[in-house]
């Protein structure tokens, strides 16, 4: 797998988890490469390629994250406060209703989610502020 190390250090021989999109999988880092050179470790800010024991190219998807086991937990639903941009602001020109299914963009991947509106809201107009619950 390739990518930038966001925080911490990854060393050859360390156990790591592949988190997000699918079920969490444990594996071991068997090699760290940077600019075609093998290293003992990679640190925050480095763009690296990691060799993972027993992991095929098809087992890892764009947008997944490598982390120390138990350090991060994936979430499939969340609540949030949003402001819906109006047409003049470059946003929507039509309202949306309960169970609207937009694309959500997280770093390098996009996921379809279902928006659940509060019981007292039938629809959300452009220019509205609203609390929503999202299920990915």
C-alpha positions, 0 to 999 in steps of 0.5 A: 500500500502507498500513502502519507504517514499522518502521525506516529512511526511505522516500523518493520515487523510491527502489527497494524490494522487496515481500518475503514470501508470493510471489516478491520483486518490485522496484518504485519508490516514487512517492509517500508519503502521510500523512493525505491529505498528500503527503510527500517521505519517511516515517520509522520510526513513521509510518503511511503510504500508499505509491504503487508504480510498476507495482504493482496492488492485487492484486499485494500481499497482507496480510502482505507487507513493503516493504524496501530491496533485498537487506536482508531475505531471506524464509524458507520453513522454520526450526527451533525449540524449542517447549513445547506448552501443556497443557489446564490452561494453555489449550492442547491436550488431544490429542497431535500427530504428524509432518506436523501442519499448524497455522496460523502467525501472523506479524504481520498474516498467517497461513500453514499450515506442516508440522511435522517431528518429530525421528526419535526422537519419534513424537508430542508430548504437551501439556506436552512440550518438543521441537525441530521443523522447520517448512516453510511 
